[in-house]
Amino acid sequence: MDLAQCSLNSVTVKGACLTEVADLAEQWGFGGVGLWRDVLDGVDLTDASARLRRSGLRVSSVCRGGMFPQPDEQQRRARFDDNRLAVDQAHTLDADCLYLVCGPAYGDLADARRQVRDGIAELEPYARQAGVRLAVEPFHPMMASSRSVITSLGEANDMVEAIGSDLVGIGIDSYHVWWDAALPQQITRAGERLFSVQLADWVTPIHGELSSRGMPGEGCIDMTGFVADCRSAGYDGLVEVEVLSDRWWAEDPKDAVRAATEGLVRI
């Protein structure tokens, strides 16, 4: 892939500040950056947005909103307030979308999924007012108890279709969905609702639920086929490299970006 069609996600170089992430992306020829909200703390986002535009970098995503299931109403309202803040941040940065990590179950899967659907529907009018697209991210099933009860692209498609908003779509990460026998068909089904595509490889042994991922090409996922399926479905946005890895976080960020680019150009 041409790196100008790719985006460097800030978590791939965890520990780097927003300026450092942007500098690395610009130096290596990326077309944009994906930003986790930790790098936005204490930053003047209006100035940051202007600086990114001057550098020719798009903000391909902000991560994250979501976490809709909560054990009581007070915590649900606190989460809703945080989700509105996330929408505001995505709006100021003119991000392509805000990722929704939907949230885990608290003992009742059906109720958790209902809270996810209701929470997104409640947030949608606020996102619409801000002009921010919401990208529902299906997670690997092993994370249903800790991160998200939406555990397949088919399930995410079902929910997005039921909500029926042009501002609510899908963000998919190869790491979470690669195993699904119905993946090509579900990518086609997502079609114009596919708001974001992320890459991270599946490497074994798994040594941490969240931070055991590989750079593209280090594991067993057919990255070329995955990206081709997304492009065939109509996705024309930037492809993010988002690698949560204790191994790569221990390296110099420049070495991590070098490894990411070496994998991306082979796709």
BELDACOR-V803764 format. One record per residue. N is the residue number from 1. RES is the residue in one small letter. PHI is phi in degrees with one decimal (NA if undefined). OMEGA is omega as a letter, one per 40 degrees, with the letter a starting at -180 (NA if undefined). BURIAL is I if it has 24 or more other ideal C-beta (glycine too) atoms within 12 Angstrom, else O. Layout:
BEGIN
n=(N/N)
res=(RES/RES)
phi=(PHI/PHI)
omega=(OMEGA/OMEGA)
burial=(BURIAL/BURIAL)
END
This chain:
BEGIN
n=(1/2/3/4/5/6/7/8/9/10/11/12/13/14/15/16/17/18/19/20/21/22/23/24/25/26/27/28/29/30/31/32/33/34/35/36/37/38/39/40/41/42/43/44/45/46/47/48/49/50/51/52/53/54/55/56/57/58/59/60/61/62/63/64/65/66/67/68/69/70/71/72/73/74/75/76/77/78/79/80/81/82/83/84/85/86/87/88/89/90/91/92/93/94/95/96/97/98/99/100/101/102/103/104/105/106/107/108/109/110/111/112/113/114/115/116/117/118/119/120/121/122/123/124/125/126/127/128/129/130/131/132/133/134/135/136/137/138/139/140/141/142/143/144/145/146/147/148/149/150/151/152/153/154/155/156/157/158/159/160/161/162/163/164/165/166/167/168/169/170/171/172/173/174/175/176/177/178/179/180/181/182/183/184/185/186/187/188/189/190/191/192/193/194/195/196/197/198/199/200/201/202/203/204/205/206/207/208/209/210/211/212/213/214/215/216/217/218/219/220/221/222/223/224/225/226/227/228/229/230/231/232/233/234/235/236/237/238/239/240/241/242/243/244/245/246/247/248/249/250/251/252/253/254/255/256/257/258/259/260/261/262/263/264/265/266/267)
res=(m/d/l/a/q/c/s/l/n/s/v/t/v/k/g/a/c/l/t/e/v/a/d/l/a/e/q/w/g/f/g/g/v/g/l/w/r/d/v/l/d/g/v/d/l/t/d/a/s/a/r/l/r/r/s/g/l/r/v/s/s/v/c/r/g/g/m/f/p/q/p/d/e/q/q/r/r/a/r/f/d/d/n/r/l/a/v/d/q/a/h/t/l/d/a/d/c/l/y/l/v/c/g/p/a/y/g/d/l/a/d/a/r/r/q/v/r/d/g/i/a/e/l/e/p/y/a/r/q/a/g/v/r/l/a/v/e/p/f/h/p/m/m/a/s/s/r/s/v/i/t/s/l/g/e/a/n/d/m/v/e/a/i/g/s/d/l/v/g/i/g/i/d/s/y/h/v/w/w/d/a/a/l/p/q/q/i/t/r/a/g/e/r/l/f/s/v/q/l/a/d/w/v/t/p/i/h/g/e/l/s/s/r/g/m/p/g/e/g/c/i/d/m/t/g/f/v/a/d/c/r/s/a/g/y/d/g/l/v/e/v/e/v/l/s/d/r/w/w/a/e/d/p/k/d/a/v/r/a/a/t/e/g/l/v/r/i)
phi=(NA/-72.8/-63.2/-66.2/-98.0/-120.3/-133.4/-93.8/-81.0/-61.0/-71.9/-64.3/-120.0/-50.7/103.9/-78.2/-78.8/-57.9/-61.7/-66.2/-60.2/-62.5/-62.9/-63.5/-62.2/-66.7/-62.8/-93.2/88.5/-69.5/-86.5/-169.5/-133.7/-104.9/-121.3/-75.6/-70.2/-64.3/-80.5/-93.2/-60.5/74.5/-101.6/-74.9/-71.7/-63.9/-64.5/-63.1/-62.1/-64.5/-65.3/-64.4/-62.0/-62.4/-82.9/78.9/-104.0/-85.7/-95.4/-75.5/-166.4/-118.8/-128.9/-154.7/-106.8/110.9/52.9/-70.2/-66.6/-139.3/-72.8/-152.2/-65.1/-60.8/-72.1/-64.4/-68.1/-62.7/-66.8/-61.6/-61.3/-67.3/-64.6/-65.2/-62.2/-62.3/-61.4/-59.3/-65.0/-63.0/-64.2/-61.8/-85.8/53.1/-72.5/-63.0/-166.9/-110.1/-72.0/-112.6/-88.4/-68.2/113.4/-87.8/-85.3/-115.4/98.5/-128.5/-62.6/-62.1/-68.0/-61.9/-66.9/-64.4/-62.5/-62.8/-60.4/-66.8/-66.1/-66.4/-61.9/-72.6/-76.4/-54.2/-61.8/-68.0/-64.8/-62.6/-60.2/-89.0/71.7/-109.4/-83.7/-106.0/-108.6/-75.4/-107.8/-72.7/-107.2/-61.8/-55.8/-66.2/-105.8/-63.0/-89.0/-126.9/-127.4/-159.5/-88.7/-94.5/-121.7/-157.9/-66.3/-61.1/-64.2/-63.4/-60.1/-55.8/-70.3/-63.3/-63.9/-67.3/-68.4/70.8/-113.1/-69.4/-98.3/-114.4/-137.9/-122.5/-120.0/-120.1/-117.5/-52.3/-60.2/-86.3/-118.5/-60.0/-77.2/-78.2/-62.1/-94.2/-57.6/-57.9/-67.1/-73.5/-64.1/-59.5/-62.0/-61.9/50.3/-69.5/-84.8/-83.2/-94.0/-156.6/-130.6/-124.5/-122.5/-156.5/-95.9/-97.2/-119.5/-121.9/-76.2/-76.0/-115.9/-169.0/-58.0/-103.7/-127.5/-126.1/-93.0/-116.2/-66.0/-51.1/97.0/-85.8/-125.3/-104.7/-79.7/-79.7/-65.9/-61.9/-66.2/-62.4/-64.6/-61.5/-62.5/-66.1/-64.9/-64.6/-76.3/112.6/-71.8/-124.0/-88.4/-71.3/-101.5/-87.8/-100.1/-128.1/-116.5/-92.3/-149.4/-57.7/-62.0/-76.5/-65.3/-80.3/-91.8/-60.9/-52.9/-63.6/-71.1/-64.6/-66.4/-60.5/-64.6/-62.8/-67.6/-62.2/-72.1/-65.3/-69.9/-85.8/-82.7)
omega=(i/a/i/i/a/a/i/i/a/a/i/i/a/a/i/i/a/i/i/i/a/a/i/i/a/a/a/i/i/i/a/i/i/a/i/a/i/a/i/a/i/a/i/a/i/i/a/i/i/a/i/i/i/i/a/a/i/i/a/i/i/a/e/i/i/a/a/i/i/a/i/a/a/i/i/i/i/i/i/i/i/i/i/i/i/i/i/a/i/i/a/a/a/a/i/i/i/i/i/i/a/i/a/i/i/i/a/a/a/i/i/i/i/i/i/a/a/a/i/i/i/a/a/i/i/i/i/i/a/a/a/i/a/a/i/a/i/a/i/a/a/a/a/a/a/a/a/i/i/a/i/i/i/i/i/i/i/a/i/i/i/i/i/i/i/i/i/a/a/i/a/i/a/a/a/a/a/a/a/a/a/a/a/a/a/i/i/i/i/i/a/i/i/a/a/i/i/a/i/a/i/i/i/e/i/a/i/a/a/a/a/a/a/i/i/a/a/a/a/a/i/a/a/i/i/i/i/i/i/i/i/i/i/i/a/a/i/i/a/i/a/a/i/a/i/a/a/i/i/a/i/i/i/i/i/i/i/i/i/a/i/i/a/a/i/a/NA)
burial=(I/O/I/O/I/I/I/I/I/I/I/I/I/I/O/I/O/I/I/I/I/I/I/I/I/I/O/I/I/I/I/I/I/I/I/I/I/O/I/I/O/O/I/O/I/O/O/I/I/O/I/I/O/O/I/O/I/I/I/I/I/I/I/I/I/I/I/I/I/I/O/O/O/O/O/I/O/O/I/I/O/I/I/I/I/I/I/I/I/I/I/I/I/I/I/I/I/I/I/I/I/I/I/I/I/O/O/O/O/O/O/I/I/O/I/I/I/O/I/I/I/I/I/I/O/I/I/O/O/I/O/I/I/I/I/I/I/I/I/I/I/O/I/I/O/O/I/I/I/I/I/I/I/I/I/I/I/I/I/I/O/O/I/O/I/O/I/I/I/I/I/I/I/I/I/I/I/I/O/I/O/O/I/O/O/I/I/I/I/I/O/O/I/I/I/I/I/I/I/I/I/I/I/O/O/O/O/O/O/I/O/I/I/I/I/I/I/I/I/O/I/O/I/O/O/I/I/O/I/I/O/O/I/O/I/O/I/I/I/I/I/I/I/I/I/O/O/I/I/O/O/O/I/O/O/I/I/I/I/I/I/O/I/I/I/O/I)
END
